[in-house]
Amino acid sequence: MKRRQGILYIVFFCVTNLAAQVGETPQENIEVTEAQSNFYNDNLASTLLDNKNFKFAVSSLDRQKLSLFNWFNAQEIELILGYIEKHQPILSPLELQSINGIPLEKIKQLMPYLDMENKIAVNPLRAILSNESNNTIVFRIGRILEAQQGFISQEGVPAKYIGSKDKVYLSYRSQIPGVYSLGANMEKDPGEAYIAKTSPVGVDYLSSHIAIYNLNKRFKSVIIGDYTARLGQGLIIDNSYVAGKGSQFGSFYKNGSTIKPFFSVQENNMLRGIAMQYQLNKRLEHTVFASLNKIDANIVIDSTSENILDGGSVNEFSSSLYSGFHRTLSEIEDRNKIQVLLIGQGIRYRSQTWDISLNGLIQKTSLNLAERIDRPDLKYVSTKGHQDFISLDYRKIRRNLSLFGELALQNRNQVAILNGLLLGLGKRAEYIAMFRHYGVGYGSMFSSAFSESTLPRNEIGLLQGLNVQLNRNFSCLFFADHWRKPWLSYNINLPVNASEYSFRIQFSERRKFLSYIQIVLRETSDNFEIESQRQVKELKKYAVRFHFESKISPDWTWRTRFETNKVKNILEKKSGVLIYSDLIYKSIESKISGNIRFALFDAEDYRNRIYAYENDLLYQFSIPAYYGLGSRVVGNLRYRPFKKITTEVHLSRTFQKDADSIGSGNEKTNSAFKTEVKFQIRYSF
């Protein structure tokens, strides 16, 4: 009984949090291949299928359920669903192993979660209060040990940061995958106060949701609270993670409209309101959502206005902020300054081999965007508070050929186009081509599609890639991306052309070792000060990577990497080097697991920085940038004293040689070391 009361309290907590918020109103490309597809990764399903023997009927599989298994990309999900529809009835889950285009290893990972009939409660409302639900509580705390400038007070002047050095996270989630999910999570960043007086809920960040799946044959998904939404290929809206060029080809394709609960701690990136997916009939699907949320922004005060209250009137904002930090008085002043209303819908018709969708989005901000005289690159960007978007996206699969794309229109005058082709060249090769044409003033606040910039704007480009499996062990991957900026870019005073070439050859043996060599050549342009004048000149960057990892015993894995780069421009030539080694221990029989990394780096300039994925606590991953001259040590230790409790400790320390500090501004340390300690405990019941 107590357990049921606790769950009902969380439901009430989610709804009241939503009501409080709504009622308030009057790239550089980073490759994360290891994080996505490393075959030694032991966290693939743990965050969603947390040590429970969930079994899905093969006949009940759909896009929402298959998306729980994060090792499948969108293209592979479509292949699975197409096979099931074409070969009904499926007599055994083992039949899925015959699907061409999906690695056998991925299908085998799915097998433990499949059955011929459902073994869990199918009524979501009853399942919430059943013993089949999976509940998880996570508490995490950490801090930087060295003194940082923002926390130091001097001669009676208070510290810039108002709160403690602790970074704290607390979350609760109850779920049955494919049936329901409800949860809430809170976070406090370093420098923020534990009790946030400017927040209506008393804490700096609070996110919550209730999601019901397959309520009946019509309602596929209903989410109340915080969520992510994607329409089409993301040209008008997509606030979820977008893969980079280092990913598998299938991940470039997005399988249409989706809504999911929001689990991130990116405080200004969620949609807050209600979303649902409704199955009109076997072929027709309708996605609709409404979001009303406040986000941080820099506002513009018109001191010449006749309204003299508070020194002037507020009718514009200069930029929206996404850091989520509320540590200083100025950051607190920018908190929740504009309200964003989003109303979107997508109607999709699906057949066995193709589908097409008509999408629409209304975006309305409570203030207009200020015209930036200092930013000529934004000359064609609309400053109106009301923006309309409409798009048409499509997908066509015929044997080994997949076509996909989206055409979007903003305010009837700005156009964005993305078209792609994925072609299977026999059983051992595949080719991809993606053409993009984004208008110089295009872009919604939450649009996210393949682009060299943060937003799909001011870019015309063509990406091509070829992936060849030479034999059982050898494969090679090639990318060529050419793009043009037809208008000015941030800090670049002229239209420019750019390109990037990437080649990788890989040798691997399943569950034993993996090694590859990767070469990247990138040619872009940038502003340079030459004889007291700002001029746009060519900038070249070369990078070479040698990577090797091996299973040296059933319990131990060794991984090492050497990467070097060189940046050349009209003024100078600088280089960077990174070398690291990881030792990973994980035993089925042991309650203890962990890993340690030692890295050495020497990057002369920030342009020579090198990114590298590193293991972190469960539910987290880190991709730090290595630059300067120094070393870094990272260690993680996980101990499971009881079946339901898992504890973890993370320790990392960076040392900069020939430096007396690390970082800048308020984040600057007063020593050449930067040490971070984190502790996490997870309770599952």
Secondary structure, DSSP 8 states (H G I E B T S, - for coil): -HHHHHHHHHHHHHHHHHHHHHTT--------HHHHH-TT-S-TTTTTSTT----EEGGG--HHHHTTSTTS-HHHHHHHHHHHHHT-S---GGGGGG-TTS-HHHHHHHGGGEESS--S---HHHHHTSTT-EEEEEEEEEEE-S-BGGG--BTTB--S--S-S-EEEEEEEEEETTTEEEEEEEEE-TTS-SS-TTSTTSSSEEEEEEEEE-SSSSEEEEEEEEEEEEETTSSSEE-S----TTS-GGGGS--S-EEEE-----TTS-EEEEEEEEE-SSSEEEEEEEEEEEE-EEEEEETTSS--GGGSEEEEEEEE--S----SHHHHHTTT-EEEEEEEEEEEEE-SSEEEEEEEEEEEESSEE---TT-GGGTTS---SEEEEEEEEEEEEETTEEEEEEEEEETTTEEEEEEEEEEE-TTSEEEEEEEEEE-TT---TT---S-SSSSS-SEEEEEEEEEEE-SSSEEEEEEEEEEEESS-BTTB-S-EEEEEEEEEEEEEETTTEEEEEEEEEEEEEEEEEETTEEEEEEEEEEEEEEEEEEE-SSSEEEEEEEEEEEEE-SS-EEEEEEEEEEEEEE-TT-SEEEEEEEEEEEESSGGG-EE--B--STT--B--EE-EEEEEEEEEEEEEEETTEEEEEEEEEEEETT-S--S-GGG-BSSSEEEEEEEEEEEE-
